[in-house]
Amino acid sequence: MAGLTRLDRSMVAVYARRVLRGDISVEDVPARIRELVRERVEGRGGALRGPFPLERGRGPWTP
């Protein structure tokens, strides 16, 4: 995980959510964070793992 910016780390959750919704595949994720996204999607998120909605309309930022 060395060498990743804060922006890269923050985008892991965004890409994981899009993969889980089926909008994109893991292969469409930028290579530098692809493995972290894959771990997050498979439920092995480690330190980057945190609560995020798996469905539309489940978070405070969605209508």
mmCIF file of the N, C-alpha and C atoms, coordinates in Angstrom:
data_MODEL
# 
_entry.id   MODEL 
# 
loop_
_atom_site.group_PDB 
_atom_site.id 
_atom_site.type_symbol 
_atom_site.label_atom_id 
_atom_site.label_alt_id 
_atom_site.label_comp_id 
_atom_site.label_asym_id 
_atom_site.label_entity_id 
_atom_site.label_seq_id 
_atom_site.pdbx_PDB_ins_code 
_atom_site.Cartn_x 
_atom_site.Cartn_y 
_atom_site.Cartn_z 
_atom_site.occupancy 
_atom_site.B_iso_or_equiv 
_atom_site.pdbx_formal_charge 
_atom_site.auth_seq_id 
_atom_site.auth_comp_id 
_atom_site.auth_asym_id 
_atom_site.auth_atom_id 
_atom_site.pdbx_PDB_model_num 
ATOM 1   N N  . MET A 1 1  ? 0.815   -1.172  0.000   1.00 0.00 ? 1  MET A N  1 
ATOM 2   C CA . MET A 1 1  ? 0.000   0.000   0.000   1.00 0.00 ? 1  MET A CA 1 
ATOM 3   C C  . MET A 1 1  ? 0.872   1.255   0.000   1.00 0.00 ? 1  MET A C  1 
ATOM 4   N N  . ALA A 1 2  ? 2.161   1.080   0.127   1.00 0.00 ? 2  ALA A N  1 
ATOM 5   C CA . ALA A 1 2  ? 3.059   2.227   0.095   1.00 0.00 ? 2  ALA A CA 1 
ATOM 6   C C  . ALA A 1 2  ? 2.991   2.890   -1.272  1.00 0.00 ? 2  ALA A C  1 
ATOM 7   N N  . GLY A 1 3  ? 3.083   4.207   -1.262  1.00 0.00 ? 3  GLY A N  1 
ATOM 8   C CA . GLY A 1 3  ? 3.072   4.931   -2.512  1.00 0.00 ? 3  GLY A CA 1 
ATOM 9   C C  . GLY A 1 3  ? 1.700   5.389   -2.962  1.00 0.00 ? 3  GLY A C  1 
ATOM 10  N N  . LEU A 1 4  ? 0.663   5.024   -2.235  1.00 0.00 ? 4  LEU A N  1 
ATOM 11  C CA . LEU A 1 4  ? -0.681  5.468   -2.599  1.00 0.00 ? 4  LEU A CA 1 
ATOM 12  C C  . LEU A 1 4  ? -0.980  6.807   -1.934  1.00 0.00 ? 4  LEU A C  1 
ATOM 13  N N  . THR A 1 5  ? -1.645  7.667   -2.656  1.00 0.00 ? 5  THR A N  1 
ATOM 14  C CA . THR A 1 5  ? -2.040  8.954   -2.097  1.00 0.00 ? 5  THR A CA 1 
ATOM 15  C C  . THR A 1 5  ? -3.328  8.790   -1.300  1.00 0.00 ? 5  THR A C  1 
ATOM 16  N N  . ARG A 1 6  ? -3.686  9.833   -0.569  1.00 0.00 ? 6  ARG A N  1 
ATOM 17  C CA . ARG A 1 6  ? -4.960  9.802   0.162   1.00 0.00 ? 6  ARG A CA 1 
ATOM 18  C C  . ARG A 1 6  ? -6.120  9.670   -0.811  1.00 0.00 ? 6  ARG A C  1 
ATOM 19  N N  . LEU A 1 7  ? -6.005  10.299  -1.961  1.00 0.00 ? 7  LEU A N  1 
ATOM 20  C CA . LEU A 1 7  ? -7.058  10.199  -2.967  1.00 0.00 ? 7  LEU A CA 1 
ATOM 21  C C  . LEU A 1 7  ? -7.205  8.757   -3.448  1.00 0.00 ? 7  LEU A C  1 
ATOM 22  N N  . ASP A 1 8  ? -6.065  8.084   -3.711  1.00 0.00 ? 8  ASP A N  1 
ATOM 23  C CA . ASP A 1 8  ? -6.122  6.675   -4.118  1.00 0.00 ? 8  ASP A CA 1 
ATOM 24  C C  . ASP A 1 8  ? -6.847  5.847   -3.068  1.00 0.00 ? 8  ASP A C  1 
ATOM 25  N N  . ARG A 1 9  ? -6.483  6.033   -1.800  1.00 0.00 ? 9  ARG A N  1 
ATOM 26  C CA . ARG A 1 9  ? -7.106  5.244   -0.733  1.00 0.00 ? 9  ARG A CA 1 
ATOM 27  C C  . ARG A 1 9  ? -8.590  5.557   -0.595  1.00 0.00 ? 9  ARG A C  1 
ATOM 28  N N  . SER A 1 10 ? -8.962  6.811   -0.802  1.00 0.00 ? 10 SER A N  1 
ATOM 29  C CA . SER A 1 10 ? -10.380 7.156   -0.683  1.00 0.00 ? 10 SER A CA 1 
ATOM 30  C C  . SER A 1 10 ? -11.193 6.602   -1.846  1.00 0.00 ? 10 SER A C  1 
ATOM 31  N N  . MET A 1 11 ? -10.561 6.391   -2.979  1.00 0.00 ? 11 MET A N  1 
ATOM 32  C CA . MET A 1 11 ? -11.279 5.887   -4.151  1.00 0.00 ? 11 MET A CA 1 
ATOM 33  C C  . MET A 1 11 ? -11.534 4.383   -4.083  1.00 0.00 ? 11 MET A C  1 
ATOM 34  N N  . VAL A 1 12 ? -10.860 3.667   -3.176  1.00 0.00 ? 12 VAL A N  1 
ATOM 35  C CA . VAL A 1 12 ? -11.073 2.224   -3.048  1.00 0.00 ? 12 VAL A CA 1 
ATOM 36  C C  . VAL A 1 12 ? -12.540 1.932   -2.755  1.00 0.00 ? 12 VAL A C  1 
ATOM 37  N N  . ALA A 1 13 ? -13.140 2.636   -1.817  1.00 0.00 ? 13 ALA A N  1 
ATOM 38  C CA . ALA A 1 13 ? -14.547 2.401   -1.471  1.00 0.00 ? 13 ALA A CA 1 
ATOM 39  C C  . ALA A 1 13 ? -15.470 2.746   -2.630  1.00 0.00 ? 13 ALA A C  1 
ATOM 40  N N  . VAL A 1 14 ? -15.142 3.812   -3.347  1.00 0.00 ? 14 VAL A N  1 
ATOM 41  C CA . VAL A 1 14 ? -15.980 4.229   -4.476  1.00 0.00 ? 14 VAL A CA 1 
ATOM 42  C C  . VAL A 1 14 ? -15.973 3.161   -5.560  1.00 0.00 ? 14 VAL A C  1 
ATOM 43  N N  . TYR A 1 15 ? -14.781 2.696   -5.924  1.00 0.00 ? 15 TYR A N  1 
ATOM 44  C CA . TYR A 1 15 ? -14.686 1.665   -6.954  1.00 0.00 ? 15 TYR A CA 1 
ATOM 45  C C  . TYR A 1 15 ? -15.298 0.350   -6.484  1.00 0.00 ? 15 TYR A C  1 
ATOM 46  N N  . ALA A 1 16 ? -15.103 -0.011  -5.212  1.00 0.00 ? 16 ALA A N  1 
ATOM 47  C CA . ALA A 1 16 ? -15.688 -1.254  -4.692  1.00 0.00 ? 16 ALA A CA 1 
ATOM 48  C C  . ALA A 1 16 ? -17.208 -1.208  -4.782  1.00 0.00 ? 16 ALA A C  1 
ATOM 49  N N  . ARG A 1 17 ? -17.782 -0.082  -4.444  1.00 0.00 ? 17 ARG A N  1 
ATOM 50  C CA . ARG A 1 17 ? -19.240 0.071   -4.528  1.00 0.00 ? 17 ARG A CA 1 
ATOM 51  C C  . ARG A 1 17 ? -19.722 -0.076  -5.971  1.00 0.00 ? 17 ARG A C  1 
ATOM 52  N N  . ARG A 1 18 ? -18.995 0.518   -6.921  1.00 0.00 ? 18 ARG A N  1 
ATOM 53  C CA . ARG A 1 18 ? -19.382 0.420   -8.333  1.00 0.00 ? 18 ARG A CA 1 
ATOM 54  C C  . ARG A 1 18 ? -19.247 -1.005  -8.847  1.00 0.00 ? 18 ARG A C  1 
ATOM 55  N N  . VAL A 1 19 ? -18.228 -1.733  -8.378  1.00 0.00 ? 19 VAL A N  1 
ATOM 56  C CA . VAL A 1 19 ? -18.068 -3.140  -8.771  1.00 0.00 ? 19 VAL A CA 1 
ATOM 57  C C  . VAL A 1 19 ? -19.216 -3.969  -8.212  1.00 0.00 ? 19 VAL A C  1 
ATOM 58  N N  . LEU A 1 20 ? -19.552 -3.758  -6.939  1.00 0.00 ? 20 LEU A N  1 
ATOM 59  C CA . LEU A 1 20 ? -20.639 -4.521  -6.320  1.00 0.00 ? 20 LEU A CA 1 
ATOM 60  C C  . LEU A 1 20 ? -21.986 -4.239  -6.983  1.00 0.00 ? 20 LEU A C  1 
ATOM 61  N N  . ARG A 1 21 ? -22.197 -3.017  -7.441  1.00 0.00 ? 21 ARG A N  1 
ATOM 62  C CA . ARG A 1 21 ? -23.447 -2.682  -8.130  1.00 0.00 ? 21 ARG A CA 1 
ATOM 63  C C  . ARG A 1 21 ? -23.480 -3.241  -9.542  1.00 0.00 ? 21 ARG A C  1 
ATOM 64  N N  . GLY A 1 22 ? -22.317 -3.617  -10.066 1.00 0.00 ? 22 GLY A N  1 
ATOM 65  C CA . GLY A 1 22 ? -22.257 -4.152  -11.420 1.00 0.00 ? 22 GLY A CA 1 
ATOM 66  C C  . GLY A 1 22 ? -22.030 -3.095  -12.487 1.00 0.00 ? 22 GLY A C  1 
ATOM 67  N N  . ASP A 1 23 ? -21.728 -1.871  -12.078 1.00 0.00 ? 23 ASP A N  1 
ATOM 68  C CA . ASP A 1 23 ? -21.476 -0.801  -13.045 1.00 0.00 ? 23 ASP A CA 1 
ATOM 69  C C  . ASP A 1 23 ? -20.179 -1.035  -13.817 1.00 0.00 ? 23 ASP A C  1 
ATOM 70  N N  . ILE A 1 24 ? -19.177 -1.576  -13.132 1.00 0.00 ? 24 ILE A N  1 
ATOM 71  C CA . ILE A 1 24 ? -17.876 -1.839  -13.744 1.00 0.00 ? 24 ILE A CA 1 
ATOM 72  C C  . ILE A 1 24 ? -17.368 -3.185  -13.241 1.00 0.00 ? 24 ILE A C  1 
ATOM 73  N N  . SER A 1 25 ? -16.326 -3.707  -13.889 1.00 0.00 ? 25 SER A N  1 
ATOM 74  C CA . SER A 1 25 ? -15.679 -4.921  -13.389 1.00 0.00 ? 25 SER A CA 1 
ATOM 75  C C  . SER A 1 25 ? -14.389 -4.516  -12.673 1.00 0.00 ? 25 SER A C  1 
ATOM 76  N N  . VAL A 1 26 ? -13.820 -5.440  -11.934 1.00 0.00 ? 26 VAL A N  1 
ATOM 77  C CA . VAL A 1 26 ? -12.575 -5.151  -11.213 1.00 0.00 ? 26 VAL A CA 1 
ATOM 78  C C  . VAL A 1 26 ? -11.469 -4.794  -12.202 1.00 0.00 ? 26 VAL A C  1 
ATOM 79  N N  . GLU A 1 27 ? -11.526 -5.350  -13.394 1.00 0.00 ? 27 GLU A N  1 
ATOM 80  C CA . GLU A 1 27 ? -10.496 -5.068  -14.399 1.00 0.00 ? 27 GLU A CA 1 
ATOM 81  C C  . GLU A 1 27 ? -10.556 -3.625  -14.902 1.00 0.00 ? 27 GLU A C  1 
ATOM 82  N N  . ASP A 1 28 ? -11.668 -2.936  -14.695 1.00 0.00 ? 28 ASP A N  1 
ATOM 83  C CA . ASP A 1 28 ? -11.801 -1.537  -15.110 1.00 0.00 ? 28 ASP A CA 1 
ATOM 84  C C  . ASP A 1 28 ? -11.218 -0.567  -14.086 1.00 0.00 ? 28 ASP A C  1 
ATOM 85  N N  . VAL A 1 29 ? -10.834 -1.067  -12.929 1.00 0.00 ? 29 VAL A N  1 
ATOM 86  C CA . VAL A 1 29 ? -10.285 -0.241  -11.848 1.00 0.00 ? 29 VAL A CA 1 
ATOM 87  C C  . VAL A 1 29 ? -8.817  0.053   -12.159 1.00 0.00 ? 29 VAL A C  1 
ATOM 88  N N  . PRO A 1 30 ? -8.336  1.264   -11.862 1.00 0.00 ? 30 PRO A N  1 
ATOM 89  C CA . PRO A 1 30 ? -6.918  1.569   -12.078 1.00 0.00 ? 30 PRO A CA 1 
ATOM 90  C C  . PRO A 1 30 ? -6.009  0.540   -11.389 1.00 0.00 ? 30 PRO A C  1 
ATOM 91  N N  . ALA A 1 31 ? -4.952  0.161   -12.075 1.00 0.00 ? 31 ALA A N  1 
ATOM 92  C CA . ALA A 1 31 ? -4.083  -0.926  -11.616 1.00 0.00 ? 31 ALA A CA 1 
ATOM 93  C C  . ALA A 1 31 ? -3.503  -0.688  -10.223 1.00 0.00 ? 31 ALA A C  1 
ATOM 94  N N  . ARG A 1 32 ? -3.201  0.569   -9.873  1.00 0.00 ? 32 ARG A N  1 
ATOM 95  C CA . ARG A 1 32 ? -2.538  0.832   -8.593  1.00 0.00 ? 32 ARG A CA 1 
ATOM 96  C C  . ARG A 1 32 ? -3.420  0.523   -7.393  1.00 0.00 ? 32 ARG A C  1 
ATOM 97  N N  . ILE A 1 33 ? -4.745  0.486   -7.567  1.00 0.00 ? 33 ILE A N  1 
ATOM 98  C CA . ILE A 1 33 ? -5.631  0.175   -6.439  1.00 0.00 ? 33 ILE A CA 1 
ATOM 99  C C  . ILE A 1 33 ? -6.482  -1.068  -6.700  1.00 0.00 ? 33 ILE A C  1 
ATOM 100 N N  . ARG A 1 34 ? -6.250  -1.748  -7.808  1.00 0.00 ? 34 ARG A N  1 
ATOM 101 C CA . ARG A 1 34 ? -7.085  -2.894  -8.193  1.00 0.00 ? 34 ARG A CA 1 
ATOM 102 C C  . ARG A 1 34 ? -7.111  -3.980  -7.122  1.00 0.00 ? 34 ARG A C  1 
ATOM 103 N N  . GLU A 1 35 ? -5.960  -4.327  -6.568  1.00 0.00 ? 35 GLU A N  1 
ATOM 104 C CA . GLU A 1 35 ? -5.922  -5.402  -5.572  1.00 0.00 ? 35 GLU A CA 1 
ATOM 105 C C  . GLU A 1 35 ? -6.663  -5.003  -4.296  1.00 0.00 ? 35 GLU A C  1 
ATOM 106 N N  . LEU A 1 36 ? -6.544  -3.749  -3.884  1.00 0.00 ? 36 LEU A N  1 
ATOM 107 C CA . LEU A 1 36 ? -7.274  -3.286  -2.701  1.00 0.00 ? 36 LEU A CA 1 
ATOM 108 C C  . LEU A 1 36 ? -8.781  -3.334  -2.934  1.00 0.00 ? 36 LEU A C  1 
ATOM 109 N N  . VAL A 1 37 ? -9.212  -2.962  -4.133  1.00 0.00 ? 37 VAL A N  1 
ATOM 110 C CA . VAL A 1 37 ? -10.638 -3.019  -4.459  1.00 0.00 ? 37 VAL A CA 1 
ATOM 111 C C  . VAL A 1 37 ? -11.107 -4.466  -4.466  1.00 0.00 ? 37 VAL A C  1 
ATOM 112 N N  . ARG A 1 38 ? -10.303 -5.349  -5.053  1.00 0.00 ? 38 ARG A N  1 
ATOM 113 C CA . ARG A 1 38 ? -10.665 -6.773  -5.089  1.00 0.00 ? 38 ARG A CA 1 
ATOM 114 C C  . ARG A 1 38 ? -10.827 -7.318  -3.669  1.00 0.00 ? 38 ARG A C  1 
ATOM 115 N N  . GLU A 1 39 ? -9.915  -6.965  -2.764  1.00 0.00 ? 39 GLU A N  1 
ATOM 116 C CA . GLU A 1 39 ? -10.016 -7.415  -1.369  1.00 0.00 ? 39 GLU A CA 1 
ATOM 117 C C  . GLU A 1 39 ? -11.259 -6.844  -0.704  1.00 0.00 ? 39 GLU A C  1 
ATOM 118 N N  . ARG A 1 40 ? -11.560 -5.599  -0.974  1.00 0.00 ? 40 ARG A N  1 
ATOM 119 C CA . ARG A 1 40 ? -12.739 -4.956  -0.378  1.00 0.00 ? 40 ARG A CA 1 
ATOM 120 C C  . ARG A 1 40 ? -14.027 -5.634  -0.850  1.00 0.00 ? 40 ARG A C  1 
ATOM 121 N N  . VAL A 1 41 ? -14.094 -5.949  -2.137  1.00 0.00 ? 41 VAL A N  1 
ATOM 122 C CA . VAL A 1 41 ? -15.283 -6.589  -2.707  1.00 0.00 ? 41 VAL A CA 1 
ATOM 123 C C  . VAL A 1 41 ? -15.456 -7.996  -2.147  1.00 0.00 ? 41 VAL A C  1 
ATOM 124 N N  . GLU A 1 42 ? -14.349 -8.694  -1.947  1.00 0.00 ? 42 GLU A N  1 
ATOM 125 C CA . GLU A 1 42 ? -14.407 -10.064 -1.437  1.00 0.00 ? 42 GLU A CA 1 
ATOM 126 C C  . GLU A 1 42 ? -14.546 -10.110 0.080   1.00 0.00 ? 42 GLU A C  1 
ATOM 127 N N  . GLY A 1 43 ? -14.555 -8.956  0.738   1.00 0.00 ? 43 GLY A N  1 
ATOM 128 C CA . GLY A 1 43 ? -14.753 -8.925  2.179   1.00 0.00 ? 43 GLY A CA 1 
ATOM 129 C C  . GLY A 1 43 ? -13.497 -9.077  3.000   1.00 0.00 ? 43 GLY A C  1 
ATOM 130 N N  . ARG A 1 44 ? -12.336 -8.888  2.377   1.00 0.00 ? 44 ARG A N  1 
ATOM 131 C CA . ARG A 1 44 ? -11.063 -8.992  3.094   1.00 0.00 ? 44 ARG A CA 1 
ATOM 132 C C  . ARG A 1 44 ? -10.382 -7.637  3.136   1.00 0.00 ? 44 ARG A C  1 
ATOM 133 N N  . GLY A 1 45 ? -11.118 -6.602  3.471   1.00 0.00 ? 45 GLY A N  1 
ATOM 134 C CA . GLY A 1 45 ? -10.624 -5.242  3.334   1.00 0.00 ? 45 GLY A CA 1 
ATOM 135 C C  . GLY A 1 45 ? -9.538  -4.799  4.283   1.00 0.00 ? 45 GLY A C  1 
ATOM 136 N N  . GLY A 1 46 ? -9.329  -5.474  5.387   1.00 0.00 ? 46 GLY A N  1 
ATOM 137 C CA . GLY A 1 46 ? -8.280  -5.086  6.319   1.00 0.00 ? 46 GLY A CA 1 
ATOM 138 C C  . GLY A 1 46 ? -8.482  -3.687  6.866   1.00 0.00 ? 46 GLY A C  1 
ATOM 139 N N  . ALA A 1 47 ? -7.398  -2.906  6.920   1.00 0.00 ? 47 ALA A N  1 
ATOM 140 C CA . ALA A 1 47 ? -7.451  -1.574  7.518   1.00 0.00 ? 47 ALA A CA 1 
ATOM 141 C C  . ALA A 1 47 ? -8.337  -0.613  6.733   1.00 0.00 ? 47 ALA A C  1 
ATOM 142 N N  . LEU A 1 48 ? -8.473  -0.836  5.439   1.00 0.00 ? 48 LEU A N  1 
ATOM 143 C CA . LEU A 1 48 ? -9.283  0.066   4.632   1.00 0.00 ? 48 LEU A CA 1 
ATOM 144 C C  . LEU A 1 48 ? -10.757 -0.293  4.671   1.00 0.00 ? 48 LEU A C  1 
ATOM 145 N N  . ARG A 1 49 ? -11.065 -1.393  5.293   1.00 0.00 ? 49 ARG A N  1 
ATOM 146 C CA . ARG A 1 49 ? -12.454 -1.829  5.309   1.00 0.00 ? 49 ARG A CA 1 
ATOM 147 C C  . ARG A 1 49 ? -13.276 -0.967  6.255   1.00 0.00 ? 49 ARG A C  1 
ATOM 148 N N  . GLY A 1 50 ? -14.438 -0.617  5.827   1.00 0.00 ? 50 GLY A N  1 
ATOM 149 C CA . GLY A 1 50 ? -15.320 0.185   6.656   1.00 0.00 ? 50 GLY A CA 1 
ATOM 150 C C  . GLY A 1 50 ? -16.738 0.047   6.159   1.00 0.00 ? 50 GLY A C  1 
ATOM 151 N N  . PRO A 1 51 ? -17.677 0.590   6.882   1.00 0.00 ? 51 PRO A N  1 
ATOM 152 C CA . PRO A 1 51 ? -19.068 0.467   6.457   1.00 0.00 ? 51 PRO A CA 1 
ATOM 153 C C  . PRO A 1 51 ? -19.335 1.308   5.208   1.00 0.00 ? 51 PRO A C  1 
ATOM 154 N N  . PHE A 1 52 ? -19.958 0.710   4.245   1.00 0.00 ? 52 PHE A N  1 
ATOM 155 C CA . PHE A 1 52 ? -20.435 1.443   3.086   1.00 0.00 ? 52 PHE A CA 1 
ATOM 156 C C  . PHE A 1 52 ? -21.629 0.685   2.539   1.00 0.00 ? 52 PHE A C  1 
ATOM 157 N N  . PRO A 1 53 ? -22.587 1.392   1.954   1.00 0.00 ? 53 PRO A N  1 
ATOM 158 C CA . PRO A 1 53 ? -23.808 0.731   1.500   1.00 0.00 ? 53 PRO A CA 1 
ATOM 159 C C  . PRO A 1 53 ? -23.553 -0.182  0.311   1.00 0.00 ? 53 PRO A C  1 
ATOM 160 N N  . LEU A 1 54 ? -24.169 -1.341  0.330   1.00 0.00 ? 54 LEU A N  1 
ATOM 161 C CA . LEU A 1 54 ? -24.035 -2.280  -0.774  1.00 0.00 ? 54 LEU A CA 1 
ATOM 162 C C  . LEU A 1 54 ? -25.158 -2.089  -1.787  1.00 0.00 ? 54 LEU A C  1 
ATOM 163 N N  . GLU A 1 55 ? -26.157 -1.336  -1.426  1.00 0.00 ? 55 GLU A N  1 
ATOM 164 C CA . GLU A 1 55 ? -27.295 -1.120  -2.314  1.00 0.00 ? 55 GLU A CA 1 
ATOM 165 C C  . GLU A 1 55 ? -27.593 0.364   -2.398  1.00 0.00 ? 55 GLU A C  1 
ATOM 166 N N  . ARG A 1 56 ? -28.260 0.748   -3.454  1.00 0.00 ? 56 ARG A N  1 
ATOM 167 C CA . ARG A 1 56 ? -28.654 2.146   -3.612  1.00 0.00 ? 56 ARG A CA 1 
ATOM 168 C C  . ARG A 1 56 ? -29.652 2.537   -2.522  1.00 0.00 ? 56 ARG A C  1 
ATOM 169 N N  . GLY A 1 57 ? -29.550 3.762   -2.054  1.00 0.00 ? 57 GLY A N  1 
ATOM 170 C CA . GLY A 1 57 ? -30.514 4.274   -1.102  1.00 0.00 ? 57 GLY A CA 1 
ATOM 171 C C  . GLY A 1 57 ? -30.278 3.897   0.345   1.00 0.00 ? 57 GLY A C  1 
ATOM 172 N N  . ARG A 1 58 ? -29.120 3.290   0.645   1.00 0.00 ? 58 ARG A N  1 
ATOM 173 C CA . ARG A 1 58 ? -28.873 2.860   2.016   1.00 0.00 ? 58 ARG A CA 1 
ATOM 174 C C  . ARG A 1 58 ? -27.997 3.825   2.797   1.00 0.00 ? 58 ARG A C  1 
ATOM 175 N N  . GLY A 1 59 ? -27.412 4.817   2.138   1.00 0.00 ? 59 GLY A N  1 
ATOM 176 C CA . GLY A 1 59 ? -26.533 5.737   2.842   1.00 0.00 ? 59 GLY A CA 1 
ATOM 177 C C  . GLY A 1 59 ? -27.154 7.111   2.991   1.00 0.00 ? 59 GLY A C  1 
ATOM 178 N N  . PRO A 1 60 ? -26.598 7.917   3.870   1.00 0.00 ? 60 PRO A N  1 
ATOM 179 C CA . PRO A 1 60 ? -27.166 9.246   4.110   1.00 0.00 ? 60 PRO A CA 1 
ATOM 180 C C  . PRO A 1 60 ? -27.004 10.185  2.913   1.00 0.00 ? 60 PRO A C  1 
ATOM 181 N N  . TRP A 1 61 ? -26.112 9.859   1.967   1.00 0.00 ? 61 TRP A N  1 
ATOM 182 C CA . TRP A 1 61 ? -25.852 10.731  0.829   1.00 0.00 ? 61 TRP A CA 1 
ATOM 183 C C  . TRP A 1 61 ? -26.709 10.381  -0.378  1.00 0.00 ? 61 TRP A C  1 
ATOM 184 N N  . THR A 1 62 ? -27.573 9.386   -0.265  1.00 0.00 ? 62 THR A N  1 
ATOM 185 C CA . THR A 1 62 ? -28.436 9.017   -1.390  1.00 0.00 ? 62 THR A CA 1 
ATOM 186 C C  . THR A 1 62 ? -29.876 9.412   -1.089  1.00 0.00 ? 62 THR A C  1 
ATOM 187 N N  . PRO A 1 63 ? -30.622 9.755   -2.106  1.00 0.00 ? 63 PRO A N  1 
ATOM 188 C CA . PRO A 1 63 ? -32.017 10.158  -1.869  1.00 0.00 ? 63 PRO A CA 1 
ATOM 189 C C  . PRO A 1 63 ? -32.899 8.997   -1.457  1.00 0.00 ? 63 PRO A C  1 
# 
